[in-house]
Amino acid sequence: MAGANSTAICYDASLQQCSSSISCSHESLAAFRKTMGGALWRVNMLVLVDAILAGVIVGIGAYAQRYRHHPFTRFIYLGASTLLLPITSYVVSTISTNSNHYTSSYESATLAASCRGGFHYFTAVSWAFLVQITMINTSVIVAVDDREGRNRGPPVQLLVQGLWTLYLGVNAMGPITDNIWPFYLELMLFAIICAKIVLKYFAFEKARRSLAFGRNPRLVSGYMEQPHVREPAEPWVGDNVPPPPLLVMGEDGMDVKNQPRGYAGFVNNGNGLVTFDMVSQLGNERADLCLSFAFFKLLRCRFVRYENANSTTEGNHHARVFGVIADELSLIQDYYFSSLPVSYSKYWLPILSVSISLLSITYCILATIFIMRGLISNWNSKYNHQLRCHFWCNDRHLISNRQDKNFGFFVFDDIPLFLLLALVVIAEVKYIASYIFSNWTKVSLICYYVRHAYLQHYYQRVQEWFGILLQCRWGLKKHWDEKLGQSSILVLHPRTTPLVLLRRLLRLPDLDRSVKIQEAVMVSIIDALRRNSSDGHQLSNGVIRSPRQGPAGEMFPSWAFSSNGTSETILTWHVATSILEMRHQYHHGQGGQGSSTFDLNCKITATLLSRYCAYLMVWSPDLLPDDDEWSKSLYETVKKDAKRALTGRAALRSLTPPIAEYEQVAQLLQSVDSKYDVLKNGARLGKQLVVEGEERAWVVPSEFWSEMIQNVAPSDNIRGHLKAIARGGELITLLWAMLTHAGILGRPGDDAGGPATGEAGSAR
């Protein structure tokens, strides 16, 4: 400005006027402060939303695998992952180096400002990168046979999101030479994302073409047709009999021929094939784990309708049988609902994957240390704010000296970042532990030991190592929690906890509680299966070997076994069992003689399975024989009728002795006006089960429920059981898998056919 040599100086941002002819009006400074403060307030609200979304994604993705398949949880996860990047983009674009210029005029004076985001943009970009790393770890990658469904490859969209996030960071920081260390930190995170995606893509392609993974079902199906494999087998648990040569690992080393009906001409060329008979002498725990792995391969054949791929082996020890099947279903859940199994297509892939995760953990620790040092050494001048603005006042070509104004508080940026860094470290540790404690790793090491004879020279030490590894179990990797859902038609003492009231308000299905499965239940189920086999009763013939004779010698009438469907039979016996339980609860509470261990086990079996079958009617009716809508509607109608009937119990209690409470309940149920005869028949049956002085009143319902749960377990509803496996597993699904291996593939009247493709894929 020619001829203008004087410069007026505005004092600090205290809304004072300039001491010279330049005037920074109160209105201009107030408008500036309001505009920038309001913009930063909106951004901070989005920052908090972004931090919450990041926590939701990391939390659900890394720690709630079994709940990710629930519709509500899936909706929350999808919404959070969809909104995270757009919000991050907005936050970075509004508070960045190149976008925060401000100019305002009031009368003849002008206030101009230039603002820098400082550390703020780096935190937003880092959030996006860290969340993407966790999403890659928890993504589902599935390599399957064409008849199983659709292959699911690595999440390439996360690589595109990573490129966009890197662009946001570079664009926001301005010239790289001025902010070199944030650029390096962001580049390291992007390199980790690329490494994880490339590694998973390589593993997916190897698994998809592998005979041991993607093409395994058709190979196993052809292998099981060989005469030496399909010979009738004796019980395999705890008996000195030759174990079956089921495939465990190493199928890629086999020479096979592709025939019109699948693979044939199996030749072991000595390149590492391991079968169950080769590992059966390594000890029960190791053999059972390998047997679970072999059964897992057979169950995959069921998913693609290779019905000849089953084993007729049985077990004599209930705990080991249930343990083998539970481990088998955990392998199924891993294969269809995680990315873990494809990493075992090459032996070095798990090692490399763990190494990248260790690098990610190292980055988080070093970034935390680096940021903390910056906060401590440059606190007042650089890091105690989110936005630093330089502004000038000018009037008639006179310009004041530059003034500074800080906005925001570091807590909005740094605290969420530190929490997310800690959460990602924990998630990566969990990811590494998923390899260490995985049954896939254990089976791989066992097979490696079998294939390499030199290790057997160090047998004792290797056995000790195996023992330590097999005993290492992690609660977060447990798939089936060994619990039975419990629901009841007759609720004599309804709970009024806040959770129960909330469930009623949201109209959620009925669920009293979940209880751990008792050993007595497992024993009873295995004994019932053995009775059916020894007596010639086959579940596939549709005959429930339920006792028709009561404890006093009388015969149960036909209405106790309703011809209107399995659901009515379940509810009729459920009501009768509940009445019997009321009778014996009072008897024992009055100091009567305690029951024997056998009687107590029968009572536990009957009551737990009775409530579990009622739970299935409302929570998983698709796993029962009747139409699922019919079963659920029947349960809700009968429960409402029972609740209406029990409203008069208080009046009767004041007129009759307490010892007759079960009789009062039976009387009320028989007198209620109901659409169905379930309550009346259940009350009549309950009175018949209650016999004075009978010491073994629980034998009949215990045998009934043990046989009923087996009768409803066989099913052609593969998709329904796969969904149950995704949720963590159910007892009925364990029995379904067990009966599948015994050659029982469906209930009487079920169509054994059906679509051959899309069953496993549709459940995902």
Secondary structure, DSSP 8 states (H G I E B T S, - for coil): -TT--------STTT---SSS----HHHHHHHHHHHHHHHHHHHHHHHHHHHHHHHHHHHHHH-GGGTTSHHHHHHHHHHHHHHHHHHHHHHHHSSTTS-EEEEEETTEEEEEEEE-TTHHHHHHHHHHHHHHHHHHH---B---TTT---B---HHHHHHHHHHHHHHHHHH-SGGGSHHHHHHHHHHHHHHHHHHHHHHHHHHHHHH-TTTTTHHHHHHHHHTSTTTSS-----SSS-S-----EEE-GGGEEEEEETTEEEEEEE-SSS-EEHHHHTTS-HHHHHHHHHHHHHHHHHHHHTT-TT-------S-HHHHHHHHHHHHHHHHHHHH-STGGGGGSTTHHHHHHHHHHHHHHHHHHHHHHHHHHHHHTIIIIIS-SEEEEEEEEETTEE---EEEEES-THHHHHHHHHHHHHHHHHHHHHHHHHHT-HHHHHHHHHHHHH-GGGGGGHHHHHHHHHHHHH---GGG-----EEEE--S--SS----HHHHHHHHTT-----EEEE--HHHHHHHHHHHHHHHHTT--GGGT------B-TTS-B--GGGS-TT-HHHHHHHHHHHHHHHHHHHHHHHHTT-----HHHHHHHHHHHHHHHHHHHHHHH-GGGSSS-HHHHHHHHHHHHHHHHHHHTTHHHHHTTS-GGGHHHHHHHHHHHS--SSSHHHHHHHHHHHH--TT-TTTTHHHHHHHHHHHHHHS--S-HHHHHHHHHTT--HHHHHHHHHHHTT--S-TT--S----SSHHHHH-
